[in-house]
Amino acid sequence: MNKIQEIIARVMGIKEVKEDASPETIEAWDSFNQIMLVSELETGFGINFTMDDIQKLGSYKQIKSLLESKGVFK
Amino acid sequence: MVSLNEYIERSKKLIPKPGKPIKLALLSNFTIKWFEEVLRVLCSEHSIAAEVYTGGYNQYAQELINQDSKLHNFDPDMVFLLLDTDKFLGEQYQFPYRLNPAQRKTLIETEFNGLKKLFSKTGSIIIVNSFLIPSFSPMGILESKQEFGLKESIEYLNKLLRDYAKQNPKLFVYDFSSFAAKHGHKARASKLDFMADMKLDPELVPALCKEYMGYILPVASKSKKCLVLDLDNTLWGGIIGEDGLEGIKLGPEKEGLPFLEFQKRILALFERGVILAINSKNNSEDALNAIRNHPYMVLKEEHFASMRINWNDKVSNMKEIAKEINIGLDTLVFLDDDKLNRSLIREMLPEVTVVDLPEDVSKYPELIEELNQFNSLQITKEDLNKGKLYAQQRKRNVFEKSSSNIEDFINKLNMEIKVSRANKFNIPRISQLTQKTNQFNMTTKRYLEEQIKELANSEDHLVLCCDVKDRFGDNGITGVIIIEKQKSAWLIDTFLLSCRIIGRQVEDTLINYLLRLARQSGVKTLKAQFIPTKKNAPASQFYKSFGFRLAEENSKMQLWELSTDTEPRFNKNLKLMEE
């Protein structure tokens, strides 16, 4: 697992995070854990998301492409 | 720092503590999440069985008013109330200047009365966060000129709360402004606020919960009583056995300063009733020499209730300390720079709270500020009596700060100076002052009790002492003057003041008195010696500033003179009395 997957796994309390991970596939991915995830990603990658960014963090793939576009994750 | 996520993980693995649980409830007007998990972990770390209830979103008022609410069914021991100022005041916060000052004041008082009514609905201990004062104002730079402006009205609300809490032993106001000052803008998270009405960044939940532990520990009777300290690299830098008295780092400059500040913070704890003890591996003689004789040692033998300075293992020392003071091991907090010692105590005596000293010594003083294990819900009479003299001094300092200038401070102190001739009651103290006083001491002549007695009985000497009282209390005998009566002049052989009363014009009043006394005895000239030492620089300018003329000077001493016809400098706010 990469760093993003590790953070998702930790926040959601699960062992494995697949490519299709999203609130639809992971039961614990509720609105509070979404906030926790934002906070953990910010700390983990040393960045600050804007309100617009946060709308785009709805799945593992979205998180990955947003972080890539910000140049912090390759 | 343990992250919020880690607290959540730990909370899942908690083993319930035995005993009747303490019940904690959290109420707020915004989304509060994860306090429950963190509080349960923190309580468990202190062996407290705890149950936590989080009130419904923005339901704080209903939960308190409705006697059938989940809150009342839960029957909490303690209620923590977190109120966001913006949401609480609503329009008055956002558009304060639609109202006139009188309306703003009335509204604040109405809100306060509403809170009082809510508080009365529960018998629990209530901890309410003070209302955060915004950093902005629609008035911009004119905010501070507004009559009962936005910020002033929130300050007023906080003051009403604090005043009410002073009369109500079950209500505590947590200073949330200090929390925000320490943690910055995250104490008011904007992004998450818009997303989830979360006014506090989740990252800060552990920090706020730790603050709340300061209230929970005394309620659960888990407050700590005694701070057990190591010596080398803890109270001073370096190792006394190797570096010696001159080599250890402790003092008002650079690398000695963190240790000096650290000791001052610890002394402040002592003065509010925290017991101090030493547990150190050292040659007892070396360490005691440092404690007794190092000029910058703030903590002295008299502050320690128990001292174990030896080569025994720290675990047995710790047990002996608890036994000697007659308190439980679970009331001890241990501070040691050595990781091994800390893990040894953690392992062998898990009841003892072990605090990690930071690697960086500049963080030492801060560590003491953050210890909140010593809280009590009230300060007992005994605590207060212990630090009586200190308390007076504290009050004086506060008063000094609140005075517009030093003149104003002195005039309002209502000082009374009582001058007495040496007698059998005050001679021991007079001698002691000549032995101990270094700063405001013109000649630093040391006299034994017997010598003072002789001088006092001699025809050609005059031995005086003074007692200084003010509105805060009696400083006791704090000044000494010894006069040698010469043929045509009086020579001030000794003139000293305890550092407690320096800088309050007592010196002027005393010289003034001497001039009058000399004049009345037909003496024309008052002479005064000044012998410089390493420590009496504070006194070096005094005679000159009072108008004395330098008559003689050599490398070891100066001789000053003043005619007794001089129009004396006089502050009539200082009362002088002769016994």
Interface residues (C-beta under 8 A of the other chain):
Chain A: R10 V11 G13 S31 F32 I35 M36 V38 S39 E40 T43 F49 T50 M51 I54
Chain B: S3 L4 N5 E9 K12 K33 W34 K191 L192 F194 M195 A196 M198 D201 P202 E203
